[in-house]
Amino acid sequence: MKPTVRRSSVIVGLVALLCGGSAAGTFTYAQEKHSDSASNTPQTAPGEDKESKQKSFTNADAGQCLDWKTSSDGTVSDFQTVDCAKSHRFEVSHRENLAAYPASEFGSNAGMPSRKRQAELSDELCKQPTLSYLGGKFDPTGRFTIAPILPPQKSWADGDRTLLCGLQVTGNDGHASTITGKAADQDQSPVFKPGECVAVTEKKDDNQNKQTDGDTSVDATAQVVDCNADHQYEVTDIVDLGEKFKEYPSTEDQNEYLNKRCTDSVTAFIGGDDKLYNSTLEPFWTTLTEDSWKGGSRNVNCSLIKTGDNNSLSTLKGSAKGEFTINGNPPPPQPSRALKRGN
């Protein structure tokens, strides 16, 4: 039995968007909680030298990496410059002195920019310098986000107008995740790990993370959840397309290669062809755009899904390796097959 691979325009658009869009528009450090009051701004840890922490921020330059701690309420502490080979949350690509910005909005008595203004500053001041910093290799739908961070509010009040541009990977909680190594040395593909279950939140008529496929617009975010919670797909493999293709492969070439590769992957993951057949689940894979390939991404995911009415993604609960439900029900019994290819 050869499982049917369904790649409807809605699902292709949805999953491609999930992988590339879930981290868009996030900011760190001073931006993790909107800094309208002192209680919402990052604070140094009790007993630590605040002056040294502020100096560490002010002195950070392109090519250096930064780390900090985030409490449950979003307060940031222990901000420091670290070796990029070690765990960190932010890689500095550019620094800007807002005091030199041709406007009075950053004068000595000005308050810190709003979150909306920070997003504008990221586009205006961070995007191009960061692309140059990476040598032009940046996947616009990849795992890294270009983001700005501002000084702690006390430093801002004391006249520090340093804006640091840089790269981060955003976690499920909306905060910058810890990573190791420099961004330029890493594959930027936004893939999930084998065995992880991913919940999809789909929305309509939202301008953020929107992908249009013909007349269909899809908005979605994705996050890893416990497989015993509701989810839409379970990842079975990470495939490096660079091992197969030296130049960018067309979507058709990717599909032709991944059809067999991912069918084999999900079959092995679930425990054999008979188990896959009786599960009623289907193999699915993501593909790379040419922009992503040019940006240095090479990895894609193989996954297990179940399509429902109108080619929507069904809700799964439980790992496909054990007992699970599809939209609240166990998989329906399947007809016996005259020929089986193994167990």
C-alpha positions in Angstrom: 0.0 0.0 0.0 1.3 3.4 -0.9 -0.2 6.1 1.3 -1.9 9.0 -0.5 0.1 12.2 -0.1 -2.3 15.1 0.0 -0.7 18.5 -0.6 -3.7 20.9 -0.9 -3.1 24.6 -1.4 -4.6 25.4 2.0 -2.4 23.0 3.9 0.7 23.8 2.0 0.2 27.4 2.7 -0.6 26.9 6.3 2.4 24.7 7.2 4.8 26.7 5.2 3.6 29.8 7.1 3.8 28.1 10.5 7.5 27.3 10.1 8.4 30.7 8.9 6.0 33.1 10.5 5.6 32.2 14.2 8.4 34.4 15.4 7.6 37.5 13.5 7.4 40.8 15.3 9.0 39.9 18.6 11.4 41.9 20.6 13.6 41.3 23.6 15.2 42.8 26.7 13.5 46.2 27.2 10.8 45.1 24.8 9.7 41.9 26.5 7.3 43.9 28.6 6.2 47.3 27.3 8.3 49.8 29.2 5.8 52.5 30.2 6.7 52.3 33.9 9.7 51.3 36.0 7.9 48.2 37.2 7.8 46.8 33.6 11.4 47.5 32.6 14.3 45.1 33.0 16.0 45.3 36.3 19.4 44.0 37.4 19.4 41.2 39.9 19.5 42.2 43.6 23.0 42.8 44.9 24.6 43.1 41.5 26.5 46.2 40.2 23.9 48.0 38.1 26.5 50.3 36.6 28.5 47.4 35.3 25.4 45.9 33.8 24.5 49.1 32.0 28.1 49.5 30.8 28.0 45.9 29.5 24.9 46.9 27.4 26.4 50.2 26.2 29.7 48.6 25.2 28.2 45.7 23.2 29.2 45.8 19.6 28.5 44.0 16.3 29.7 40.4 16.5 29.2 40.1 20.2 26.5 38.0 21.9 24.3 38.8 24.8 22.6 36.8 27.5 20.2 37.6 30.3 17.7 35.9 32.7 14.0 36.3 32.5 11.7 35.8 35.5 8.2 34.5 35.3 6.7 38.0 35.2 9.0 39.0 32.3 11.5 41.0 34.3 15.0 40.8 32.8 18.2 40.6 35.0 21.8 39.6 34.8 22.4 41.2 31.4 25.9 40.4 30.1 28.1 40.0 27.1 29.2 36.4 26.5 31.2 34.3 24.1 29.0 33.5 21.1 30.1 29.8 21.3 28.3 29.7 24.7 24.6 29.9 25.4 23.2 33.3 24.5 19.9 35.0 23.5 21.0 37.7 21.1 23.7 38.3 18.6 24.5 42.0 17.9 24.7 42.9 14.2 24.7 46.7 14.5 24.6 49.5 17.0 22.9 52.9 16.5 23.0 56.1 18.6 19.4 57.4 18.5 20.6 60.7 19.8 22.0 61.3 16.3 18.7 60.4 14.7 17.3 63.3 12.7 14.3 63.9 14.9 13.5 65.4 18.3 11.7 62.3 19.5 14.8 60.9 21.1 15.9 64.1 22.9 17.1 64.3 26.5 13.5 64.5 27.9 11.9 61.9 25.5 10.4 58.7 26.8 11.3 55.3 25.4 9.8 54.4 22.0 6.5 52.5 22.0 6.5 48.9 20.8 5.1 50.1 17.5 7.9 52.6 17.1 10.4 49.9 18.0 9.1 47.8 15.1 9.5 50.7 12.8 13.0 51.4 14.0 13.9 47.7 13.4 12.8 48.1 9.7 14.5 51.5 9.4 17.7 51.0 11.2 18.3 47.3 11.7 17.3 45.4 8.6 19.9 46.4 6.1 22.9 46.5 8.5 21.9 43.0 9.7 21.7 41.7 6.1 25.1 43.2 5.5 26.4 41.6 8.7 25.3 38.2 7.5 26.8 38.7 4.1 23.3 38.7 2.5 22.5 35.2 3.8 19.3 35.6 5.7 16.2 33.5 5.4 13.2 35.9 5.6 11.0 33.0 6.8 13.7 31.3 8.9 14.2 30.7 12.6 16.1 33.9 13.2 14.4 37.3 13.7 15.9 40.7 13.3 15.1 42.7 16.4 16.2 45.8 18.3 16.8 46.1 22.0 17.0 49.4 24.0 18.8 50.3 27.2 17.1 49.7 30.6 14.8 52.5 31.4 17.2 54.0 34.0 20.0 54.2 31.4 17.5 55.8 29.0 16.5 58.4 31.6 20.2 59.1 32.2 20.7 59.8 28.5 21.8 56.5 26.9 20.3 56.3 23.4 22.0 53.2 22.3 19.9 50.9 20.1 21.3 47.4 19.4 20.2 45.6 16.3 20.6 41.8 16.2 19.4 38.3 15.7 17.4 36.1 18.0 15.3 32.9 18.0 11.9 33.3 19.6 10.5 30.5 21.8 7.0 29.4 22.5 6.7 31.9 25.3 7.5 34.8 23.0 10.9 35.4 24.7 14.3 35.0 23.0 15.4 31.3 23.3 19.0 30.4 24.2 21.2 29.3 21.3 24.9 28.6 20.8 27.1 29.7 17.9 26.8 32.6 15.5 23.8 32.9 13.2 26.0 32.9 10.0 27.3 29.5 10.9 23.9 27.9 11.4 21.2 26.5 9.1 18.3 29.0 9.4 15.6 26.5 8.6 12.6 26.8 11.0 12.3 23.1 11.6 10.9 21.1 14.6 12.6 18.1 16.2 11.5 14.5 15.4 9.0 13.4 18.0 7.7 16.9 18.7 4.0 17.6 18.4 2.9 21.0 17.0 -0.3 22.8 17.7 -1.5 25.2 15.0 -3.6 28.2 15.7 -5.3 29.5 12.6 -6.9 32.9 12.3 -8.6 34.8 9.6 -8.5 38.5 8.6 -5.3 39.4 10.5 -2.5 41.3 8.7 0.3 39.5 10.6 1.7 36.2 9.3 -0.7 36.2 6.3 -0.1 34.0 3.3 -2.5 34.2 0.3 -2.9 31.2 -2.0 -5.2 32.0 -4.8 -8.4 33.3 -3.1 -7.5 31.7 0.2 -5.8 33.6 3.0 -4.3 31.7 5.9 -3.1 33.1 9.2 -1.4 30.8 11.6 1.0 30.4 14.5 2.6 27.2 15.7 4.1 26.0 18.9 5.5 22.7 20.3 3.1 21.1 22.8 3.0 17.8 24.8 1.8 15.1 22.4 -1.0 14.3 24.9 -2.4 17.8 24.2 -4.3 18.8 21.1 -2.1 19.3 18.1 -2.2 19.2 14.4 0.9 17.3 13.4 3.7 15.2 14.7 7.2 15.6 13.3 9.0 12.4 12.3 12.3 13.6 10.7 14.5 16.5 9.6 15.8 16.2 6.0 18.8 18.1 4.8 18.0 18.9 1.1 21.6 20.1 0.7 22.7 16.4 0.8 20.6 15.7 -2.3 20.7 19.0 -4.2 23.7 21.3 -4.9 21.6 24.0 -6.5 18.1 25.2 -5.5 15.6 22.4 -6.4 12.2 23.4 -7.7 9.2 22.7 -5.6 8.4 19.8 -8.0 11.8 18.4 -7.5 11.6 18.7 -3.7 8.2 17.0 -3.8 9.4 14.2 -5.9 12.3 13.5 -3.6 10.4 14.1 -0.3 7.5 11.9 -1.4 9.5 8.7 -0.9 11.8 10.1 1.8 9.0 11.2 4.1 6.8 8.3 3.4 9.6 6.0 4.4 10.2 8.3 7.5 6.7 8.2 8.8 6.4 4.5 8.1 9.5 3.8 10.2 8.4 6.3 12.9 5.0 4.8 13.4 6.2 1.2 13.3 5.5 -0.2 9.9 3.3 0.1 6.9 0.3 -1.7 8.4 0.3 0.6 11.4 0.5 3.6 9.1 -2.4 2.2 7.1 -4.6 1.6 10.1 -3.7 4.9 11.7 -5.3 6.7 8.7 -2.6 9.3 9.2 -0.9 10.8 6.2 2.7 11.8 5.4 3.4 15.5 5.0 6.5 17.6 4.4 7.5 21.2 4.1 9.5 22.6 1.2 11.9 25.6 0.8 11.4 28.7 -1.3 14.2 30.0 -3.4 14.7 32.9 -1.0 15.1 30.6 1.9 17.6 28.5 0.0 19.6 31.6 -0.9 19.4 32.6 2.7 21.2 29.4 3.7 18.3 27.2 4.8 18.5 23.5 3.8 16.4 21.6 6.2 12.7 20.6 6.0 10.4 18.5 8.2 8.6 15.2 7.5 5.4 14.9 9.6 2.2 13.0 10.2 -1.1 14.7 9.7 -4.7 14.0 9.1 -6.7 16.1 6.7 -10.3 16.7 7.4 -13.2 18.4 5.7 -12.2 21.1 3.2 -8.6 19.9 3.5 -8.3 21.4 7.0 -5.9 19.9 9.6 -7.6 17.5 12.0 -6.9 17.8 15.7 -4.8 14.9 17.0 -4.3 13.9 20.7 -1.6 11.4 21.7 1.5 10.3 19.8 1.0 8.3 16.7 3.4 5.8 18.2 0.8 4.8 20.7 -2.9 5.4 21.3 -4.3 8.6 19.9 -7.5 10.2 18.7 -8.5 12.2 15.6 -11.0 15.0 16.4 -11.7 13.2 19.7 -12.2 9.7 18.2 -9.9 6.8 17.7 -9.0 6.0 14.1 -11.8 4.2 12.3 -11.2 0.5 11.5 -9.8 0.1 8.0 -10.7 -2.6 5.4 -8.4 -5.6 5.2 -5.8 -5.3 2.4 -5.2 -8.1 -0.1 -1.5 -7.3 -0.1 0.6 -6.0 2.7 4.2 -4.8 2.4 5.3 -5.7 5.9 4.6 -5.0 9.5 
